[in-house]
C-alpha cells in the first residue's frame, strides 16, 4: 500500500531505512534522500507522469536498503565494513591509474592488515563484488513488495 501503513506513510519508512543505511554503509548522511530527490527530478525532466513518478520516488529510496546485505562478510575480510564501504563508494574502478592511487589508502583503517586486505580485494573484487552488488539489489527489490510497492 503506497499510501501508508497504519498512519505511517511508506515513504517515511523508506526514508528512515535510507538514513540508517547511509550510516551503516560509509556514505555521507542523507545520500539516499538526495538520490531520491535527483531521481524524481530526472523523472520529471523525462516527462514521466503521475503513474510513474511515485515508482521512481520509491525506487530512489529503496535502492540502497540492501547495501548492508554483505556487511558480515565484508567485516570478516576487511575488518571494518563501514570503512570498507566508504572507501569502495569513492573508488574509481574504471580508471586504473586513479585506482592504483586509491589502493594506497585501502585498508588504512587496519594498518597491520593493510597489505593483506589489499591483496584479497584485488583477488576477489571482480567475482565477489558482483555477487555482493547483486545481493544488495535483490534485498532492495524484495523489500518493495513487502511494503506494497508496485514491482
C-alpha positions as CSV (number, residue, x, y, z in Angstrom):
1,X,0.0,0.0,0.0
2,X,1.6,3.2,-1.2
3,X,-0.5,5.5,1.0
4,X,0.6,4.2,4.3
5,X,0.7,1.5,7.0
6,X,-1.4,2.4,10.0
7,X,-0.9,6.1,9.6
8,X,2.7,5.9,8.7
9,X,3.5,6.5,5.0
10,X,5.7,4.0,3.2
11,X,7.9,6.9,2.1
12,X,8.6,7.7,5.8
13,X,9.6,4.1,6.5
14,X,11.8,4.1,3.4
15,X,13.4,7.4,4.3
16,X,14.2,6.2,7.8
17,X,15.7,3.0,6.3
18,X,17.6,5.1,3.9
19,X,19.2,7.2,6.6
20,X,20.1,4.1,8.6
21,X,21.7,2.6,5.5
22,X,23.7,5.8,4.9
23,X,25.1,5.5,8.4
24,X,25.8,1.7,8.1
25,X,27.5,1.9,4.7
26,X,30.0,4.7,5.0
27,X,28.4,7.2,2.7
28,X,27.6,10.8,3.6
29,X,24.4,11.2,5.7
30,X,21.2,11.8,3.6
31,X,22.9,10.4,0.4
32,X,19.9,8.2,-0.1
33,X,17.4,11.1,0.3
34,X,19.4,13.1,-2.2
35,X,19.5,10.2,-4.7
36,X,15.7,10.0,-4.4
37,X,15.3,13.8,-5.0
38,X,17.6,13.7,-8.0
39,X,15.9,10.6,-9.5
40,X,12.5,12.2,-9.1
41,X,13.6,15.4,-10.7
42,X,15.2,13.5,-13.5
43,X,11.9,11.6,-14.0
44,X,10.0,14.9,-14.2
45,X,12.5,16.1,-16.8
46,X,11.9,12.9,-18.8
47,X,8.2,13.7,-18.8
48,X,7.1,10.8,-16.6
49,X,3.6,11.1,-15.4
50,X,1.7,10.6,-12.1
51,X,1.7,6.8,-12.5
52,X,5.5,6.5,-13.0
53,X,6.9,9.3,-10.7
54,X,5.9,7.5,-7.5
55,X,7.7,4.4,-8.7
56,X,10.8,6.5,-9.4
57,X,10.5,8.2,-6.0
58,X,10.1,5.0,-4.0
59,X,12.9,3.2,-6.0
60,X,15.2,6.1,-5.2
61,X,14.6,5.5,-1.5
62,X,14.7,1.7,-1.6
63,X,17.7,1.3,-3.9
64,X,20.3,1.4,-1.1
65,X,18.5,-0.6,1.6
66,X,20.3,-3.7,0.6
67,X,23.8,-2.1,0.8
68,X,24.4,-3.7,4.2
69,X,23.5,-7.2,2.9
70,X,27.2,-8.2,2.7
71,X,28.3,-6.4,5.9
72,X,29.1,-9.6,7.8
73,X,31.3,-10.9,5.0
74,X,33.0,-7.6,4.5
75,X,33.7,-7.2,8.2
76,X,35.3,-10.7,8.3
77,X,37.6,-10.0,5.3
78,X,38.2,-6.2,5.6
79,X,37.9,-5.6,9.3
80,X,35.6,-2.6,9.3
81,X,32.6,-2.8,6.9
82,X,31.7,0.8,7.2
83,X,35.3,1.9,6.4
84,X,35.4,-0.6,3.6
85,X,32.1,0.6,2.1
86,X,33.1,4.2,2.4
87,X,36.3,3.5,0.5
88,X,34.5,1.4,-2.1
89,X,31.9,4.1,-2.8
90,X,34.7,6.6,-3.6
91,X,36.9,4.1,-5.6
92,X,37.2,4.6,-9.3
93,X,37.2,1.1,-10.6
94,X,37.2,2.2,-14.2
95,X,40.4,4.2,-14.1
96,X,43.5,2.0,-13.4
97,X,45.8,5.0,-12.6
98,X,43.3,6.5,-10.2
99,X,42.5,3.1,-8.6
100,X,46.2,2.5,-8.1
101,X,46.5,5.8,-6.1
102,X,43.3,5.0,-4.2
103,X,44.6,1.5,-3.3
104,X,47.5,3.1,-1.4
105,X,44.8,4.2,1.2
106,X,42.9,0.9,1.0
107,X,42.8,-0.8,4.4
108,X,44.3,2.2,6.2
109,X,41.7,1.6,8.9
110,X,43.7,-1.5,9.9
111,X,47.3,-0.8,9.1
112,X,48.6,-4.1,10.4
113,X,46.4,-5.9,7.8
114,X,46.5,-3.3,5.0
115,X,48.7,-5.2,2.6
116,X,46.8,-8.5,3.1
117,X,43.4,-6.8,2.7
118,X,44.6,-5.1,-0.5
119,X,45.7,-8.4,-1.9
120,X,42.3,-10.0,-1.0
121,X,40.4,-7.1,-2.5
122,X,42.4,-7.3,-5.8
123,X,42.0,-11.1,-6.0
124,X,38.2,-11.1,-5.3
125,X,36.7,-7.8,-6.3
126,X,35.7,-9.0,-9.8
127,X,33.9,-12.1,-8.7
128,X,32.8,-11.4,-5.1
129,X,32.0,-7.8,-5.8
130,X,29.5,-8.8,-8.5
131,X,27.8,-11.2,-6.1
132,X,27.7,-8.6,-3.3
133,X,26.2,-5.9,-5.6
134,X,23.6,-8.4,-6.9
135,X,22.6,-9.4,-3.4
136,X,22.3,-5.7,-2.5
137,X,19.9,-5.1,-5.3
138,X,17.9,-8.3,-4.5
139,X,17.3,-7.1,-0.9
140,X,16.0,-3.8,-2.2
141,X,13.8,-5.5,-4.8
142,X,12.4,-7.9,-2.1
143,X,11.6,-5.1,0.4
144,X,9.4,-3.2,-2.1
145,X,6.6,-5.6,-2.5
146,X,6.5,-6.2,1.3
147,X,5.7,-2.5,1.7
148,X,3.2,-2.6,-1.1
149,X,5.3,-1.0,-3.8
150,X,4.3,-2.0,-7.4
151,X,7.2,-4.1,-8.6
